[in-house]
Amino acid sequence: MYSVADFLAHLEVERRVSAHTLDAYRRDLAALTEWAQAQGVANLVEVNAEQLRGFVASEHRRGLSPKSLQRRLSACRSFYQWQLKHGRIVASPAAALRAPKAPRKLPQVLDADEAVRLVEVPVDAPLGKRDRALLELFYSSGLRLSELCALRWRDLDMVGGMVTVLGKGNKERKVPVGSHARNALAEWRQERTVGNEAFVFPGRGEGPISQRAVQIRIKQLAQRQGLFKHVHPHMLRHSFASHILESSGDLRGVQELLGHADIATTQIYTHLDFQHLAKVYDAAHPRAKRKR
């Protein structure tokens, strides 16, 4: 009892983590199990802090990036904290361990003109109205890819201009939907006679559109609209957050809109905003440019 499989079942059933997170934890703990067995440790509950430090060092030597090491260690912390809660161990071997710091990588965003060019795809093309509605909703409301794919018509309040989504950790939040997105959604719905339980963006059969299908479609549409950046669904979420923060300066409000549990996650967009201001300064201030 209380094996890795039991821990993963706990994450899936009780904590209801996403399939992506569950798969990552499975891989991380499989790597730890394989390493421990090579060291002659049959059961993960027998691993001590020094051995766990050796595992992290081994993964580092193997070429794992600091970000991957942080995730490995996060999985270990969660696993041993769960074991501690159930009385299988008296102290967590991961408690005092720290992974190397990963360099902060700022997310790529579209500027306002690029975002408008992308969402204004021709509606007379095959699936044009669906594509316009999908892009407008992404940019209007900053939804995650998984949230958009799971959306049903019952989740949209077209009169009030709100959408209700179920985000990470099974947390529900309401997000405004702009007028352009509402118009595009209304036109898309007119093409199909569906009830409120139907998915807004259906895939094959009666299920929702797949996340991979959305990723591929957005890449194709960006190229058709003359945008040769690597455009993906999360870039629209980043652009939404950056443009709202740039206009309002309300970091807490952006946190609520994005559904971030920790405001530190949202603070990355203040760096993007500062970059924008720095560019404006460099272009406009008479003493900003160096003499050649």
N, C-alpha and C positions, 0 to 999 in steps of 0.2 A: 504494500500500500504506500501511497505518497511517492510514486515514481515520477519520472519525467512525463510519461503518458497521462498520469493522473493530474499533474500540474497543468498540462496543455488542455485537458478536458475542463479543468476549473476555469482557465482563461476563456475558453470557447462558450461554456454554458453559463457560468456565473458572472463573469466580467464582460462577456459578450464582445471581446475584442474583434477587430476586423480580421478577415482571412489573411490579409497581407502581414499584419503584425504576428498572427499565429504562426504563419509559415516562417517568418524571420526567427522567432523564438525557437521553433523546432530545429532549424538549422544551427543556431547558436549552441543550443544544449546538446545537439548531436556531436558537434565539434568538441565540446567539453567532455562528453562521455568517451569519445574515441581517444582523446588525449589522456584522460584518467586511466583508462584500461591499459594504455601503453606504458603507464607508470606503475602498473600493478595495483591500482585502486579500483576495486570491483564496484563500489557503490558511491555515488556522488555525495551522499551525506557524510562520507568519511574524508572528503577533501578538506584540507586546512587552508589557512590564509596564505601560507608560504607556497603551497602547491598551486593555489589559484593564481598567485602572482606569477608563478612559473608558466602557467597556461597562457596568461596574457602576454608575457614576454615571448613565448614560443610563437604565438600568432603574429606578433609584431615582426619577429625575424622572418616569418613566412611571407611578409609583404603586405599584411592587412593595413589599410589606411587608418589614421586616428579615428575617423568617423565610424568605421566598421568595428574597431576595437571598443569604442564607446557603446555601441549597440550590443556587442558580445557581453560586455560587463553589465549592462543594464539587464539583460536576460538572466545572467547569473544572480544579480542582486534580487530580482523578483522571485526567482526559484528558491533561493536560500531564505528569503524573508518569509515565504510561504511555508517552508519546512520549519522555520523557527516558530511561526504561529501555531503549528500543529504539534510542537514539542518534540520533533525528531532531532533537533540540534539545540545546543545551549547558546550558541553565538553564530552569527553569520560570517563565514570566511571572506565575504565580499564587502563587508561593512566599511573597511578602511582603505580599500583599493580605489585608485583613480586611474583612468585611462589617459593617455596623452591628449593634450588639447588639439582639436581639429581647427585648422584655419577657417575663419568665418567667410563663407562664400555668399555674396549677395545674390538674391534671385534676379533672373532676367525678367524685364517687363517690356511691354509695348508702350510707346508714348501715346498720348491721347489721339493724335491723328492716325496712327497705325491701328489703334483699337477700333476706331470708327470705320476705317477702311476694311478691316477684317469682318466686322459684324454686318456690314451692308452688302452681303453677298446677293446676287440676283435671285429674286424669288421665282422667276419664270423657268429656271433650270430644273431638271429632275430632282425632286426632294428639296427644292430651293426654299420652300416655306418652312420645312422642318429644320433645315440648316440655319436659316435666319433666326428662328425661335430659339434654337439650341445655343447659338453664339450670343444672342442678345441676353438670354437668361444667365449664362455664365458670367458675362461682363457686368450685367446689371446687379447681380446679387452675390457674386463671389463664392459660388457654391463649389464644394469639392466634387471631383469626378464621380465618386461613389454616390453622393447625394443626388446629383442630377440624374444619374441612370435609374435610381430607385424611385424617382418622383412619379406620383400618380396625380390625376386631375383634381382629386379631392383635396390635395395638399395646397392647391393654389386658390387664393382669394383674389379673384380678378377685380372685384369692385373695390375692396380695401387696399389692393396693391401689395399683398403680402404672400410669402410662401413659407410653409412650415416644413422643416427638414429634420431628419434624424442623423446627427453627426457622430463623431468619435465618442466612444464610451456610452453609446446609446442615449446621448443627450439631445433633447429636442430644442430647437431654436426657431424663431421667426425672423425672416429677413425681408426687407422691402424689395418690391419688383418695380422697376422703372416703367414709364409709359411706353417707351419704344419696345421693351420686352413684352409688355402686356398686349400691345397691338400685334406683335409678331406671333405670340402664342394664340391669340384669338383667330388669326388668319390660318394658322396651322390646324387648329381644331375644326375649323369650318370644312376642311378637306375630308374629315373623317367623322363618322357617326359613332361616337364612343361614350360610355358612361363614366361616372366619376371614379370608378375603381380601376379604370384602364391606365396603363402607363403612359405618361406624356410622350416619351420617346421609346416606342416599342421596338423590339428586335424581331427575330424570326419567331413564328408561333405567337404565343400569348405573353411571353416573358419580356423583360426590359431589354433595351439595347445594351450590348456588351461594352465594357470600358475600353477594350482594345479597339472596337469599331469606332468609338468616338475619337480616340487618339489619332487613328489613321485618317478619319474624315477631316478633322481640324487641320492636320498637316497638309492635306490636299487642298483644302479651301484657302489656307494661308498662301500657298504657292500660287493659286489661281488669282488671288487678290494682289499679287506682286510683293508679298512679304517673304523674304528669304532668310529670316531668322528661323531657329528651331522652335516653332510655335506648338505649344501643347496645352492641354486643359488647365494645368496648374499655373501656366503663365498668365492666363486670363484672370485667375484668382489673385495672383500677385499684382497684376495691373490694376484690378479693382481696388485692392487695399492701398496701393501706392497713390492712386489718383484721389481716393477719398481722403487719405491722410494729408496729401499735398494741399488740398482745398480747405480742409476743416481744421487740421492740427489736433484732432480729437483722437488720441491714441486709445483711450479706454473704449470709445465708441467703435473704433475699428476692431478692437479685440472682441467685442460683443457680436459684431456683424460676422466675423470670421469663425466664431465659436472656439476661440483659443482658451484653454483652461488656464494658461500661464501668460501673463502680459509680456514676459521676457520673449516669448515666441513672436509676439506682434512687434516688438521693438526693432526687429530687423528692418522694418519698413521706414523707421526714422533715419536709418543710414542711407536708404535709397533717396529719401526726401532731401537729405543733406547733400548728396551727390548732385541732385537736380539744382539746388540753390547755388552750389559751388560753380556749376556750369553757367548759370545765369550771371553770377558775379563776374566770372572770367570774361564772359562775352560783353558785359555792360559797363564794368567799372573802368574808368580811364587809366587807373594806375595798376590794374590787375595784370596786364600782359607784360611780359619781360621784353626788353629791347633786344633786337637781334644784333 
